[in-house]
Amino acid sequence: MSLELLDARPTAEGMAITFGTERGIQRLEGSPEEVARLARAMQQVAVLGQVNEHEDVWLDAVAVGDAIVKLGLAPGGQTRVLITRR
């Protein structure tokens, strides 16, 4: 799944982030710590994706507000993203 950052804004409790995905628009709201952890995890997955040629695996799951964002790798240097609501 592709993931494109469309918008990021501060809120009274933290941040609201809007992503465009293959499944449509996804809006996440979370604390500054949750958003920072997601950003770090996304950077790590992007780096590892460049060297992955054969593996299909989930690497991390990050809680952001009422959502869980799973990040992983797919063969051919692709990344995987799955956003679910709790």
SVG drawing of the C-alpha trace seen along z (x, -y; Angstrom):
<svg xmlns="http://www.w3.org/2000/svg" viewBox="-12 -23 32 37">
<polyline fill="none" stroke="black" stroke-width="0.4" points="0.0,0.0 1.3,-3.5 1.2,-6.2 1.3,-9.9 1.2,-12.6 -1.5,-15.1 -1.7,-17.4 -0.4,-17.8 -1.8,-20.3 -1.4,-20.9 -4.5,-20.2 -5.2,-21.0 -4.0,-17.4 -1.2,-16.9 -1.3,-16.5 -3.8,-15.6 -2.2,-13.9 -4.0,-13.1 -2.6,-10.4 -3.7,-9.3 -3.6,-5.5 -4.8,-2.9 -7.8,-2.5 -8.7,-6.3 -8.0,-9.2 -7.0,-8.3 -6.9,-10.9 -4.9,-10.1 -5.0,-12.2 -2.5,-11.5 -0.1,-13.0 3.2,-14.5 5.0,-11.4 2.8,-9.0 3.3,-11.0 7.1,-11.2 7.2,-7.4 5.3,-6.9 7.7,-9.2 10.7,-7.3 9.2,-3.9 8.3,-5.2 11.9,-6.3 13.3,-3.0 11.0,-1.0 11.8,-3.2 15.6,-2.6 15.1,1.2 12.8,1.3 15.7,0.2 17.6,3.5 14.6,5.9 14.2,8.0 12.4,11.1 10.8,10.7 7.1,10.0 7.0,9.0 5.5,6.7 8.2,4.8 6.4,2.4 2.9,1.5 2.5,-2.1 -0.5,-3.3 -1.7,-6.8 -4.8,-7.9 -7.6,-5.3 -5.5,-3.7 -2.8,-1.1 -0.5,-1.7 1.3,1.5 4.5,0.9 6.4,3.5 8.3,4.6 7.2,6.3 9.4,7.8 11.2,5.6 11.9,2.7 8.3,1.9 6.8,0.9 3.6,2.2 1.1,0.1 -2.1,1.1 -4.1,-1.3 -6.8,0.2 -9.1,-1.5 -9.3,-0.2"/>
</svg>
